[in-house]
Amino acid sequence: MRKSYLAAVFAVLWCGVLFGNVGVFRGGGQTPVLEKSSEIQMVEERVEMRPRRGNYPVDTSCRNLDKMDFRCRFLLRNISDKKVVVQVGFPLDTQNSFQDNNGKTIDPKRIIREYDFSVRAKDRDFPVRFVPWDKNRKFSKIFLWEMTFEPKEEQELLVTYTMEGYFGMASTSRGHWAEKGLAYRCRYLEYLCVGVGQIQFYVTETGSSWAGEIEKAVFRYYPYEFEKYLAKRGAWEETAAGRRERESHLRKQPLRPGDFIRCFVPSMPMVRVWEPSVEEWRPGAGKKRHDRYVELVRRPFRPKKDDDIRIGYVFPVIPMNVEQFERFCDILKLTLEAETKQREHAKWELPEKYENFWKKLNIAVYGPEVRKNVADALLEFYGIPRHNPEIADFLADQFWYPVKNPPKIDDGYREFLLKVSRGAGGK
């Protein structure tokens, strides 16, 4: 049994994620190094992010993902009294992404085409070279070009590219408790966080390599039409026949401990997982209907790790009817029973592991109280307050809480959950 499903999900999601914006690099060949410039200041940064459906239907193969078009404008200024030549770079992928290339030669032109990457200033396009990683292998898929600045000269740089994001296991938890090495009071509520998600990143770390501070940074995101498409599509696209086949197969499979993804259906409710939070983005609109956006402004901006931007959507294992609720609880019962058996085994056969892990693990006994807490968490998700102190830490750690626009819930299902909450829900 895994120590923490939540921790495992975040390990998958965050491992090596280091996309970046424009920065100053020294060195050549395959060994450039991010450095701090004392002569060139990034005066202003403006980033537009436009999500769109991929070229093909999104399925569980991860081959055809939705995309994001990035349009970035940087105002750079030589603050010195001398001519300055700098090597500028833009990393676009995760740490160690090229470590295993199966012996194949990397084709830089193909990579540049793949990302539709371009750099220009005024009437000039910069020739771009590509390196798979920096000297320390912290950044990868780095696009490099050279810029020359006359004394006190300003140049406006336009960088455009298109990227697929992350697609796979994700969580609705902010991870605050996991980061502290703690579990929820009702640890089993972790399993309500797990789902399928897709996430895009814009990491600002490389922006700190310029002289001084960025006087103004504006990040603009166009979510509305894309979110309509996602809400209609669900976690992935499937035909009605495919859905019936999947659900029929699901019902025939024996339930196993820990297999909560068995509860999942792609039509489960969608949760925004944004950092900074949704509330920090201010709405705006252009002249056309499709020009509605949300905007984040930082003035001044001194990029730190905590300033990284993550825009994602997760479809978590949130039961939407009585059948799904009972399936979730059946797997939860098996999971808690299996954990109890493992702890007893460790007590007699693995004393060191027992003392270091199992003895400290809070394993609930499945019963009406567990069902009540699960039901209360679900009622809160659907915007029905329960004021249950047992689940307060879980709620505080969720991207969806406090609930602003609760999803619809069937009247019969709501009454069923309220009945379980009052301790009269059977099983």
C-alpha positions as CSV (number, residue, x, y, z in Angstrom):
1,M,0.0,0.0,0.0
2,R,1.4,3.4,-0.9
3,K,2.1,5.8,1.9
4,S,0.1,8.5,0.4
5,Y,-1.9,8.5,-2.9
6,L,-1.8,12.3,-2.8
7,A,2.0,12.5,-2.5
8,A,2.3,10.0,-5.4
9,V,0.1,12.1,-7.6
10,F,2.0,15.3,-6.9
11,A,5.3,13.5,-7.5
12,V,4.1,12.5,-10.9
13,L,2.7,16.0,-11.7
14,W,5.6,18.1,-10.5
15,C,8.7,15.9,-11.2
16,G,11.2,18.1,-13.1
17,V,8.7,20.7,-14.4
18,L,10.9,23.7,-15.4
19,F,9.4,25.4,-18.4
20,G,10.8,28.9,-18.6
21,N,10.6,32.3,-20.1
22,V,13.4,34.3,-21.8
23,G,16.7,34.4,-19.9
24,V,20.4,35.1,-20.4
25,F,22.7,32.1,-21.0
26,R,26.5,31.9,-21.4
27,G,28.5,29.0,-22.9
28,G,28.1,27.2,-26.2
29,G,27.7,23.7,-27.6
30,Q,25.4,21.6,-25.4
31,T,26.6,23.2,-22.2
32,P,25.0,26.7,-21.9
33,V,24.5,28.0,-18.3
34,L,21.8,30.4,-17.0
35,E,23.6,33.5,-15.7
36,K,22.7,36.9,-14.3
37,S,23.2,39.9,-16.6
38,S,24.3,43.2,-15.0
39,E,23.8,45.3,-18.2
40,I,20.5,44.2,-19.8
41,Q,17.2,44.8,-18.0
42,M,13.9,43.2,-18.8
43,V,11.7,46.3,-18.5
44,E,8.4,44.7,-19.4
45,E,7.0,41.3,-20.0
46,R,3.6,40.6,-21.6
47,V,2.4,37.0,-22.2
48,E,-0.8,35.9,-23.9
49,M,-1.9,32.3,-23.5
50,R,-4.6,30.9,-25.7
51,P,-5.7,27.3,-25.1
52,R,-7.2,25.3,-28.0
53,R,-8.4,21.9,-28.9
54,G,-5.7,19.6,-30.3
55,N,-5.5,18.4,-33.9
56,Y,-7.2,15.1,-33.0
57,P,-9.6,13.9,-30.3
58,V,-8.1,13.6,-26.9
59,D,-8.1,10.0,-25.6
60,T,-6.2,8.1,-22.9
61,S,-3.2,7.4,-25.2
62,C,-1.7,10.9,-24.6
63,R,-0.8,11.0,-28.3
64,N,-3.1,13.9,-29.3
65,L,-3.3,16.5,-26.6
66,D,-4.9,20.0,-26.5
67,K,-2.5,22.8,-27.1
68,M,-1.7,26.3,-25.9
69,D,-0.5,29.1,-28.1
70,F,1.9,31.5,-26.4
71,R,2.7,35.0,-27.6
72,C,5.3,36.7,-25.5
73,R,6.6,40.3,-25.7
74,F,9.6,41.4,-23.8
75,L,11.0,45.0,-23.7
76,L,14.8,44.8,-23.1
77,R,17.0,47.7,-22.3
78,N,20.8,48.1,-22.2
79,I,21.3,50.1,-19.0
80,S,25.1,50.4,-19.6
81,D,27.1,53.0,-21.6
82,K,28.7,50.3,-23.8
83,K,27.8,47.9,-26.6
84,V,26.6,44.6,-25.2
85,V,26.3,41.2,-26.9
86,V,24.3,38.5,-25.0
87,Q,23.2,35.0,-25.7
88,V,19.5,34.7,-25.0
89,G,17.6,31.4,-24.3
90,F,14.1,30.1,-23.9
91,P,13.7,26.6,-22.3
92,L,10.5,24.8,-23.2
93,D,10.4,21.4,-21.5
94,T,11.0,19.4,-18.4
95,Q,14.2,18.5,-16.6
96,N,16.1,15.5,-18.1
97,S,13.6,15.1,-21.0
98,F,16.3,14.1,-23.4
99,Q,18.4,11.9,-21.1
100,D,17.0,8.8,-22.8
101,N,16.9,9.4,-26.5
102,N,17.2,5.7,-27.5
103,G,20.3,6.4,-29.4
104,K,18.5,8.6,-32.0
105,T,20.0,11.8,-33.3
106,I,18.1,14.9,-32.2
107,D,17.0,17.0,-35.2
108,P,16.9,20.6,-34.1
109,K,14.9,21.8,-37.1
110,R,12.2,19.2,-36.4
111,I,12.0,20.3,-32.7
112,I,11.7,24.0,-33.8
113,R,8.9,23.1,-36.2
114,E,7.2,20.9,-33.6
115,Y,6.9,23.9,-31.3
116,D,6.4,26.4,-34.1
117,F,9.0,28.5,-32.3
118,S,10.0,31.9,-33.6
119,V,11.8,35.0,-32.3
120,R,11.8,38.5,-33.9
121,A,12.4,42.1,-33.1
122,K,10.9,44.8,-35.3
123,D,11.7,43.7,-38.9
124,R,14.2,41.1,-38.0
125,D,13.9,37.4,-37.4
126,F,16.6,35.9,-35.2
127,P,18.2,32.6,-36.3
128,V,17.6,30.1,-33.5
129,R,19.8,27.2,-32.6
130,F,18.6,24.4,-30.3
131,V,20.3,22.5,-27.5
132,P,18.7,19.6,-25.6
133,W,19.8,20.7,-22.2
134,D,22.0,23.1,-20.2
135,K,25.3,22.1,-18.5
136,N,23.5,21.3,-15.2
137,R,20.6,19.6,-16.9
138,K,18.2,21.8,-15.1
139,F,16.5,23.1,-18.2
140,S,15.9,21.3,-21.5
141,K,14.7,22.0,-25.0
142,I,16.5,25.3,-25.0
143,F,16.2,27.7,-28.0
144,L,19.2,30.1,-28.2
145,W,19.9,33.2,-30.2
146,E,22.3,36.2,-30.0
147,M,21.3,39.8,-29.4
148,T,23.4,43.0,-29.7
149,F,22.5,46.2,-27.9
150,E,24.0,49.6,-28.5
151,P,24.5,51.8,-25.4
152,K,21.1,52.6,-23.7
153,E,19.3,50.9,-26.6
154,E,15.8,49.3,-26.1
155,Q,14.6,46.4,-28.1
156,E,11.1,44.8,-28.2
157,L,11.4,41.0,-28.6
158,L,8.5,38.8,-29.7
159,V,8.6,35.1,-28.9
160,T,5.8,32.8,-30.1
161,Y,5.4,29.0,-29.7
162,T,2.8,26.3,-29.3
163,M,2.9,23.6,-26.7
164,E,1.0,20.5,-25.5
165,G,0.6,20.4,-21.8
166,Y,0.7,17.7,-19.1
167,F,-2.1,15.1,-19.3
168,G,-2.5,12.3,-16.8
169,M,-3.0,11.7,-13.1
170,A,-3.6,14.9,-11.2
171,S,-5.1,16.2,-8.0
172,T,-7.4,18.8,-6.7
173,S,-5.3,19.3,-3.6
174,R,-3.0,22.3,-3.2
175,G,-0.5,19.9,-1.5
176,H,0.0,22.1,1.6
177,W,-0.3,19.2,4.0
178,A,1.7,16.8,1.8
179,E,4.5,19.4,1.6
180,K,4.6,19.4,5.5
181,G,4.7,15.6,5.6
182,L,1.3,15.5,7.2
183,A,-1.9,13.6,6.3
184,Y,-5.5,14.8,6.6
185,R,-7.3,14.0,9.9
186,C,-9.4,11.7,7.7
187,R,-6.6,10.4,5.6
188,Y,-8.9,8.4,3.4
189,L,-10.3,11.6,1.9
190,E,-7.1,11.8,-0.1
191,Y,-8.8,9.5,-2.6
192,L,-11.4,12.1,-3.4
193,C,-8.6,14.4,-4.7
194,V,-7.3,12.0,-7.4
195,G,-8.4,12.3,-11.0
196,V,-7.4,12.9,-14.6
197,G,-6.2,16.3,-15.5
198,Q,-4.4,18.5,-18.1
199,I,-2.2,21.3,-17.1
200,Q,-0.1,24.1,-18.8
201,F,2.8,25.9,-17.2
202,Y,4.6,29.2,-17.6
203,V,7.6,29.2,-15.3
204,T,9.1,32.6,-14.7
205,E,12.4,31.5,-13.1
206,T,14.6,32.4,-16.1
207,G,13.2,35.9,-16.0
208,S,15.2,36.6,-12.9
209,S,18.4,36.5,-14.9
210,W,18.1,40.1,-16.2
211,A,19.5,43.2,-14.5
212,G,17.4,44.8,-11.8
213,E,13.7,44.1,-11.7
214,I,10.9,43.7,-14.3
215,E,9.0,47.0,-14.0
216,K,5.8,45.4,-15.2
217,A,4.6,41.9,-16.1
218,V,1.2,41.1,-17.6
219,F,-0.1,37.5,-18.1
220,R,-3.3,37.2,-20.1
221,Y,-5.2,34.0,-20.4
222,Y,-8.2,33.3,-22.7
223,P,-10.2,30.5,-20.9
224,Y,-13.9,30.8,-21.8
225,E,-14.4,29.0,-25.1
226,F,-11.8,26.3,-24.1
227,E,-13.6,25.7,-20.8
228,K,-16.9,25.2,-22.6
229,Y,-15.3,22.6,-24.8
230,L,-13.7,20.8,-21.8
231,A,-16.9,20.8,-19.8
232,K,-18.8,19.3,-22.8
233,R,-16.0,16.8,-23.6
234,G,-15.0,15.6,-20.1
235,A,-11.6,14.2,-19.1
236,W,-11.3,12.7,-22.6
237,E,-13.4,12.1,-25.7
238,E,-15.4,8.9,-26.2
239,T,-18.4,7.8,-28.3
240,A,-21.6,6.7,-26.7
241,A,-20.8,3.1,-27.7
242,G,-17.4,3.4,-26.2
243,R,-18.8,4.8,-22.9
244,R,-21.3,1.9,-22.7
245,E,-18.5,-0.6,-23.3
246,R,-16.2,0.9,-20.7
247,E,-19.0,1.1,-18.1
248,S,-20.0,-2.5,-18.8
249,H,-16.4,-3.6,-18.4
250,L,-16.1,-1.6,-15.2
251,R,-19.0,-3.3,-13.6
252,K,-17.7,-6.8,-14.4
253,Q,-14.2,-6.2,-12.9
254,P,-13.6,-7.3,-9.2
255,L,-12.9,-4.4,-6.9
256,R,-9.4,-4.2,-5.5
257,P,-7.9,-2.2,-2.6
258,G,-6.5,1.2,-3.6
259,D,-8.0,1.0,-7.1
260,F,-10.0,4.2,-6.8
261,I,-9.4,5.1,-10.4
262,R,-11.8,2.2,-11.1
263,C,-14.5,4.6,-9.8
264,F,-13.6,7.2,-12.4
265,V,-15.8,8.3,-15.3
266,P,-14.6,11.1,-17.7
267,S,-17.9,13.0,-17.1
268,M,-17.1,13.7,-13.5
269,P,-17.1,17.4,-12.5
270,M,-14.3,19.7,-13.7
271,V,-12.2,21.6,-11.2
272,R,-9.9,24.6,-12.0
273,V,-6.5,24.1,-10.5
274,W,-4.8,27.4,-11.0
275,E,-1.8,29.0,-9.4
276,P,-2.0,31.9,-8.7
277,S,-5.6,31.2,-7.7
278,V,-8.6,32.0,-9.9
279,E,-9.5,34.9,-7.6
280,E,-6.3,36.7,-8.4
281,W,-7.0,37.0,-12.1
282,R,-9.1,39.9,-13.2
283,P,-11.5,39.6,-16.1
284,G,-11.2,41.8,-19.3
285,A,-12.5,41.9,-22.8
286,G,-11.5,43.1,-26.2
287,K,-13.8,44.3,-29.0
288,K,-14.8,40.9,-30.2
289,R,-16.9,38.2,-28.5
290,H,-14.0,35.7,-28.4
291,D,-11.6,38.3,-26.9
292,R,-12.7,37.8,-23.3
293,Y,-9.8,37.0,-21.0
294,V,-8.5,37.0,-17.5
295,E,-5.3,38.9,-16.6
296,L,-2.7,38.9,-13.9
297,V,-0.5,42.0,-13.4
298,R,2.7,42.2,-11.4
299,R,4.2,45.7,-10.9
300,P,7.1,45.4,-10.2
301,F,7.9,41.8,-10.8
302,R,10.9,39.9,-9.2
303,P,10.4,36.3,-10.4
304,K,10.7,33.7,-7.8
305,K,9.7,30.0,-7.8
306,D,6.4,30.8,-6.1
307,D,5.5,33.1,-9.0
308,D,5.3,30.3,-11.5
309,I,2.0,30.0,-13.4
310,R,0.0,26.8,-13.6
311,I,-3.3,26.6,-15.3
312,G,-5.0,23.3,-15.2
313,Y,-8.2,21.4,-15.1
314,V,-8.8,18.2,-13.2
315,F,-11.7,15.8,-13.3
316,P,-11.5,14.1,-9.9
317,V,-13.1,11.0,-8.5
318,I,-16.2,12.7,-7.3
319,P,-19.1,10.3,-7.3
320,M,-22.2,11.8,-9.0
321,N,-24.8,9.3,-8.1
322,V,-25.6,6.6,-5.5
323,E,-24.0,3.8,-7.6
324,Q,-20.7,5.7,-7.9
325,F,-20.8,6.6,-4.2
326,E,-21.2,2.9,-3.1
327,R,-18.5,1.8,-5.5
328,F,-16.2,4.3,-4.0
329,C,-17.1,3.2,-0.5
330,D,-16.7,-0.5,-1.3
331,I,-13.1,0.2,-2.6
332,L,-12.4,2.4,0.5
333,K,-13.6,-0.5,2.8
334,L,-11.2,-2.9,1.0
335,T,-8.4,-0.4,1.2
336,L,-8.7,0.2,4.9
337,E,-9.0,-3.5,5.6
338,A,-5.9,-4.2,3.5
339,E,-3.9,-1.5,5.3
340,T,-4.9,-2.9,8.7
341,K,-3.7,-6.4,7.6
342,Q,-0.4,-4.9,6.4
343,R,0.1,-3.1,9.6
344,E,-0.5,-6.3,11.7
345,H,1.9,-8.2,9.4
346,A,4.6,-5.5,9.8
347,K,4.2,-5.5,13.5
348,W,5.4,-9.1,13.8
349,E,7.5,-9.6,10.6
350,L,8.9,-6.1,9.9
351,P,9.4,-4.4,13.2
352,E,11.6,-1.6,11.9
353,K,9.2,-0.7,9.2
354,Y,6.3,-1.0,11.7
355,E,8.0,1.5,14.1
356,N,9.0,4.0,11.3
357,F,5.8,3.9,9.3
358,W,2.9,1.6,10.1
359,K,2.7,2.4,13.8
360,K,2.3,6.1,13.0
361,L,-0.2,5.6,10.3
362,N,-3.8,6.6,11.1
363,I,-6.0,3.9,9.6
364,A,-9.7,4.4,10.1
365,V,-12.1,1.5,10.8
366,Y,-14.7,1.5,8.0
367,G,-18.2,2.2,9.3
368,P,-20.9,4.9,9.5
369,E,-18.5,7.6,10.6
370,V,-16.3,7.1,7.6
371,R,-19.3,7.1,5.3
372,K,-20.5,10.3,6.9
373,N,-17.2,12.1,6.4
374,V,-17.1,11.0,2.8
375,A,-20.7,12.2,2.3
376,D,-20.0,15.5,4.0
377,A,-17.0,16.1,1.8
378,L,-19.1,15.4,-1.3
379,L,-21.9,17.7,-0.1
380,E,-19.4,20.5,0.4
381,F,-18.2,20.0,-3.2
382,Y,-21.8,20.4,-4.4
383,G,-22.1,23.6,-2.3
384,I,-24.0,22.2,0.6
385,P,-22.3,23.3,3.9
386,R,-21.9,20.6,6.6
387,H,-19.7,22.3,9.2
388,N,-18.0,19.0,10.0
389,P,-14.7,19.7,11.9
390,E,-13.4,16.2,10.9
391,I,-13.0,17.3,7.3
392,A,-12.0,21.0,7.8
393,D,-8.3,20.4,6.9
394,F,-9.3,18.4,3.8
395,L,-11.5,21.3,2.6
396,A,-8.9,24.0,3.3
397,D,-6.5,22.1,1.0
398,Q,-8.8,21.9,-2.0
399,F,-8.6,24.1,-5.1
400,W,-12.4,24.0,-5.3
401,Y,-13.1,25.2,-1.8
402,P,-14.7,27.5,-0.8
403,V,-17.3,26.7,-3.5
404,K,-18.2,29.7,-5.7
405,N,-20.3,28.1,-8.4
406,P,-21.4,24.6,-7.2
407,P,-22.1,21.9,-9.8
408,K,-25.6,20.6,-10.1
409,I,-26.6,17.7,-8.0
410,D,-29.6,15.4,-8.5
411,D,-32.2,15.9,-5.8
412,G,-32.4,12.2,-5.0
413,Y,-28.6,11.9,-4.7
414,R,-28.5,15.0,-2.4
415,E,-31.1,13.5,-0.1
416,F,-29.2,10.2,-0.1
417,L,-25.9,12.0,0.9
418,L,-27.7,13.9,3.6
419,K,-29.2,10.6,4.9
420,V,-25.7,9.1,5.1
421,S,-24.4,12.3,6.8
422,R,-27.0,11.8,9.5
423,G,-25.8,8.2,10.0
424,A,-28.7,6.5,8.4
425,G,-27.2,5.6,5.0
426,G,-26.9,1.9,5.3
427,K,-23.9,-0.4,4.7
